[in-house]
Amino acid sequence: MKKALIVGQGIAGTVLAHTLLMQGIDAWVLDYPVPGETASRVAAGIINPVTGKRFVPSWMYDTLFPFARQFYLNLGTQLKVSIWTDFILERLLNSPEEINNWSVRMEAANHPSTLDNASPQSAWKQWLTSDFFVGMVQGAARVHFEVLLPAYRAHLHARQRLIETQLTEQEIVSLYKKDFEWIVFCVGAKAAQGELFSHLPWNLTKGEALVLHHASETFPTHALLKKNMLLAPMQPGYFWLGSTNAWSYTDEFPTEAGKKTLWHGLEEMLQWKPAMVSHRAAIRPTVKDRRPFMGAHPTVHKVFIFNGLGTKAALLAPYWAQHFSHYLIHGVPLSKEVDIHRFEKE
Ligand SMILES: Cc1cc2nc3c(=O)[nH]c(=O)nc-3n(C[C@H](O)[C@H](O)[C@H](O)COP(=O)(O)OP(=O)(O)OC[C@H]3O[C@@H](n4cnc5c(N)ncnc54)[C@H](O)[C@@H]3O)c2cc1C
């Protein structure tokens, strides 16, 4: 049986390890003994079918979403945990420009079926700060990263496929190269400072988020709310609010400015006073051309990368892990859009 060593147990490494395992590969995962604050631990795993101020459909959404949904539902069943929730996303619109952009997208010939007519029937209606125009987006979801990652780690541990150690990238290669067919680095934003893949065109961003608690009332459980910030129900009484997006930052820790921006974003949407449970920050593995990074290291034999999932890891990881696994196992060429060799001059 061929052996793969996956370095990093964030969402990228977790999904790739499982994908390889499902195809008969003996997949091992190496991660730090005590994982720190990583992007996958801070994120809520939201899948939003539309992006940006112009409500453009997310890249490859129609292909990626059903694939991701099936993958996480199957994995949840295997692990005996619930890691997927389907959501409606309510997009609050109030400026004439936003309402116009929304209408344009509604009328566009190729708009995704996920955009319904705007509606005043918000599940959050009684707490809204003003009489917003509300665009309903079907086909949003949340992957419960906070449940999936520890459950998969426990699963790896029980199968004796988890290596917990703190080594540099070069040390990992030297130590494990002889035992594994492939060593795949899934180390998120750390890759930009690492010894093997720092040459790639990273464009890292820092993100901050809050976990909030409000026990006294019954709030919507299947409607995400979005304006400048996004509010997502988690387990009963708990909500995730995120996120900020900074290209320039001095460290990876939460900031007062970030907290202020998040609270302001909440107050713009809702008349509602939850308590703050935690304030967290991490660096996203974002990439200049906003496409994942995968492929073989240009010079170091047996060494690969699966990374660059940016702001959409929950949606991208399953489909692209499958694509990458076919490349590793069967030699199927990688799509040019995601191959790290796309940056080399012809
Ligand atoms: C505030 C915030 C909100 C976000 N919201 C969303 C969202 O709602 N939906 C969404 O899809 N995405 C979201 N993202 C983006 C998403 O979190 C990231 O794209 C994703 O988590 C990246 O996963 P990863 O596995 O590549 O990296 P990471 O999560 O960084 O995981 C890397 C792993 O590698 C390990 N590692 C690093 N170096 C080594 C080493 N030398 N040896 C061993 N192990 C190592 C780390 O310990 C870690 O476990 C958000 C990000 C942030 C910061």
The ligand as a MOL file (V3000), in Angstrom:
LIG
                    3D

  0  0  0     0  0            999 V3000
M  V30 BEGIN CTAB
M  V30 COUNTS 53 58 0 0 0
M  V30 BEGIN ATOM
M  V30 1 C -11.2440 35.0940 10.6090 0
M  V30 2 C -11.3120 34.0900 9.4860 0
M  V30 3 C -12.5390 33.7240 8.9890 0
M  V30 4 C -12.6290 32.7980 7.9440 0
M  V30 5 N -13.8650 32.3890 7.5410 0
M  V30 6 C -13.9720 31.4110 6.6260 0
M  V30 7 C -15.2390 30.8700 6.3070 0
M  V30 8 O -16.2550 31.2510 6.8860 0
M  V30 9 N -15.3120 29.9140 5.3280 0
M  V30 10 C -14.1860 29.4330 4.7210 0
M  V30 11 O -14.3210 28.5570 3.8630 0
M  V30 12 N -12.9660 29.9150 5.0130 0
M  V30 13 C -12.8360 30.8820 5.9520 0
M  V30 14 N -11.6000 31.3700 6.2790 0
M  V30 15 C -10.4360 30.8710 5.5400 0
M  V30 16 C -10.0350 29.4830 6.0290 0
M  V30 17 O -10.0180 29.5020 7.4120 0
M  V30 18 C -8.6530 29.0850 5.4860 0
M  V30 19 O -8.6030 29.1510 4.0960 0
M  V30 20 C -8.3530 27.6470 5.8940 0
M  V30 21 O -8.6110 27.4340 7.2390 0
M  V30 22 C -6.9270 27.2950 5.5740 0
M  V30 23 O -6.7620 25.9660 5.9640 0
M  V30 24 P -5.3460 25.2570 5.8780 0
M  V30 25 O -5.5450 23.8720 6.3260 0
M  V30 26 O -4.7530 25.5040 4.5290 0
M  V30 27 O -4.4110 26.0770 6.9010 0
M  V30 28 P -4.4330 26.1660 8.5360 0
M  V30 29 O -5.8030 26.2230 9.0370 0
M  V30 30 O -3.5210 27.2930 8.8380 0
M  V30 31 O -3.7940 24.8050 8.9830 0
M  V30 32 C -2.4320 24.5260 8.8220 0
M  V30 33 C -2.0120 23.4330 9.8010 0
M  V30 34 O -0.6350 23.1580 9.5640 0
M  V30 35 C 0.0250 23.0300 10.8130 0
M  V30 36 N 1.4570 23.3160 10.5890 0
M  V30 37 C 2.0270 24.4460 10.1150 0
M  V30 38 N 3.3630 24.2970 10.0110 0
M  V30 39 C 3.6380 23.0330 10.4320 0
M  V30 40 C 4.8350 22.2720 10.5820 0
M  V30 41 N 6.0420 22.7470 10.2520 0
M  V30 42 N 4.7410 21.0100 11.0790 0
M  V30 43 C 3.5410 20.4990 11.4090 0
M  V30 44 N 2.3720 21.1550 11.2810 0
M  V30 45 C 2.4200 22.4160 10.7970 0
M  V30 46 C -0.7000 23.9910 11.7430 0
M  V30 47 O -0.5240 23.6080 13.0860 0
M  V30 48 C -2.1420 23.8180 11.2690 0
M  V30 49 O -2.7760 22.7840 11.9790 0
M  V30 50 C -11.4580 32.2740 7.3430 0
M  V30 51 C -10.2170 32.6370 7.8510 0
M  V30 52 C -10.1220 33.5300 8.9370 0
M  V30 53 C -8.7770 33.8850 9.4850 0
M  V30 END ATOM
M  V30 BEGIN BOND
M  V30 1 1 1 2
M  V30 2 1 2 3
M  V30 3 2 2 52
M  V30 4 2 3 4
M  V30 5 1 4 5
M  V30 6 1 4 50
M  V30 7 2 5 6
M  V30 8 1 6 7
M  V30 9 1 6 13
M  V30 10 2 7 8
M  V30 11 1 7 9
M  V30 12 1 9 10
M  V30 13 2 10 11
M  V30 14 1 10 12
M  V30 15 2 12 13
M  V30 16 1 13 14
M  V30 17 1 14 15
M  V30 18 1 14 50
M  V30 19 1 15 16
M  V30 20 1 16 17
M  V30 21 1 16 18
M  V30 22 1 18 19
M  V30 23 1 18 20
M  V30 24 1 20 21
M  V30 25 1 20 22
M  V30 26 1 22 23
M  V30 27 1 23 24
M  V30 28 2 24 25
M  V30 29 1 24 26
M  V30 30 1 24 27
M  V30 31 1 27 28
M  V30 32 2 28 29
M  V30 33 1 28 30
M  V30 34 1 28 31
M  V30 35 1 31 32
M  V30 36 1 32 33
M  V30 37 1 33 34
M  V30 38 1 33 48
M  V30 39 1 34 35
M  V30 40 1 35 36
M  V30 41 1 35 46
M  V30 42 1 36 37
M  V30 43 1 36 45
M  V30 44 2 37 38
M  V30 45 1 38 39
M  V30 46 1 39 40
M  V30 47 2 39 45
M  V30 48 1 40 41
M  V30 49 2 40 42
M  V30 50 1 42 43
M  V30 51 2 43 44
M  V30 52 1 44 45
M  V30 53 1 46 47
M  V30 54 1 46 48
M  V30 55 1 48 49
M  V30 56 2 50 51
M  V30 57 1 51 52
M  V30 58 1 52 53
M  V30 END BOND
M  V30 END CTAB
M  END
